[in-house]
């Protein structure tokens, strides 16, 4: 079953609306989560690293005031797209590594949520 | 920056073998991952290589040559359900989980 849950799956809203996306680790604690954006037929682009209990680390070119990240607990990170515009329409995906398997840091794959398709009209 | 290259598209016949190549130039190297992504869905983990050589997992195998900055994913006995995008991703540093992804290779399996 899914180890990372992302909600909602689809969002369609008007320009200027703020949209919140949730990412939950279901059966493990995730001190670190990642937020990606993917445009059609393009690669996953890392937007930011979400750190539990501290500020997120944003990649170059990503506006931190536009994409607000909150990681208030060990199982939940949220991404809020503020005042969304049509150019923000994209597929947003979160991921988290499971550090609790005892297999060490190096070979832990990231577990992805199912993604959120955001359409701004 | 990180530079990860893979072919855009490949087509193969059901039952055949397809090899997807990935070359990378990154600021560091601490592992290479392959993911499968069906259209409109999230990626699913396929394989991981950190040492040179071949890792076999059922119908899928992945190879790594660190000196050449090169990896490939081998898909055997292709099935229609294998039609998907295959993403090569590199972790550059050992102290974090951040991955840099290639653009993905869309594989189409034909009957």
Interface residues (C-beta under 8 A of the other chain):
Chain A: X6 X32 X34 X41 X42 X43 X44 X45 X46 X49 X91 X93 X97 X105 X106 X107 X108 X109 X110 X111 X112 X113 X114 X115 X117
Chain B: X30 X31 X33 X40 X41 X42 X43 X44 X45 X48 X50 X87 X89 X94 X95 X96 X97 X98 X99 X100 X101 X102 X103 X104 X106
